[in-house]
Amino acid sequence: MITDYAKKILNETLSYDVGFGDLTTELIIPDSHTSKGIIKVKENGVVACGLNFVVEYIKEHNLKVKTFVNDGAVVSENTNILEIEGNTKKILTIERTILNFLMHLSGIATKTHNVVEMVKKVNNNVKIACTRKTLPMLSPLEKYAVFVGGGDTHRFRLDDMVMIKDNHIEAVGIENCFKIVKKLSFSKKIEIEVDNIEQLKEVLQYKPDIVLLDNFKPEDIGGALEIIEENYNKNKYTYKPLIEVSGGINDKTVLNYAKYPIDIISMGCLIHSAIAVDMGLDLNKIND
């Protein structure tokens, strides 16, 4: 399903890029000209991502294609990751579309991988998750890249789970939020975002599945965890909610949170601040 979606995005991107035609290629390259193109990574320690989608897309253009690495592989500078062979016009026309796609997804996968590996050294149990701070129409693919990099996708869409945020609380209040959502099917988890300790104390009585400590300073996490522990011991509940922390957390600050016994750290920067990986396509003609 996601492969079909990826191909749809690639086709729409190519259609925009080509416009009424690739003027340069159409003027210069003979119709019968064939070539072989190699896509190469130009950086060290990069996680390759998006190859599976690109392979299927290239095949639809009647070009031969093979990969040298799998999605999720960590590769070094000057590594060949993919080979295309066939009509030169087609290769040159789709070149930038597939490179941009691979560079963007590989950038997200690489950033996620680096954060996950860093956090493992401090806390091997906490999940590193992305958020819905994604580019329009690219969310499923960007979240796939997070998954390839070893992260958690969190919710894909608004219908994945109930997530009560600050604006829901501001609109109708915590009590009314829970009165309404408790009518939902048992199959959907309920998460609530809290901004301070007083809100945290209030929401615990409603036994949410997940509590999100939003924009808490690292030094305040320990106190919040103590309150949750005391509440569940006092009331003899059979379970505690999962604890998620979020809010402006990045590569430089994540370890300040990871040292606590929390369950999830969600980071918008995995996607919105990922830098595209430098890649290029080198062409070798087969015939004229």
Secondary structure as GFF3:
##gff-version 3
##sequence-region A 1 288
A	DSSP	alpha_helix	2	18	.	.	.	ID=ss1
A	DSSP	alpha_helix	23	28	.	.	.	ID=ss2
A	DSSP	beta_strand	34	41	.	.	.	ID=ss3
A	DSSP	beta_strand	46	47	.	.	.	ID=ss4
A	DSSP	alpha_helix	51	59	.	.	.	ID=ss5
A	DSSP	beta_strand	64	67	.	.	.	ID=ss6
A	DSSP	beta_strand	74	75	.	.	.	ID=ss7
A	DSSP	beta_strand	79	87	.	.	.	ID=ss8
A	DSSP	alpha_helix	88	120	.	.	.	ID=ss9
A	DSSP	beta_strand	127	129	.	.	.	ID=ss10
A	DSSP	alpha_helix	139	148	.	.	.	ID=ss11
A	DSSP	beta_strand	162	164	.	.	.	ID=ss12
A	DSSP	alpha_helix	166	172	.	.	.	ID=ss13
A	DSSP	alpha_helix	174	181	.	.	.	ID=ss14
A	DSSP	beta_strand	190	194	.	.	.	ID=ss15
A	DSSP	alpha_helix	197	204	.	.	.	ID=ss16
A	DSSP	beta_strand	210	214	.	.	.	ID=ss17
A	DSSP	alpha_helix	218	234	.	.	.	ID=ss18
A	DSSP	beta_strand	242	246	.	.	.	ID=ss19
A	DSSP	alpha_helix	254	258	.	.	.	ID=ss20
A	DSSP	beta_strand	264	266	.	.	.	ID=ss21
A	DSSP	alpha_helix	269	272	.	.	.	ID=ss22
A	DSSP	beta_strand	279	287	.	.	.	ID=ss23
###
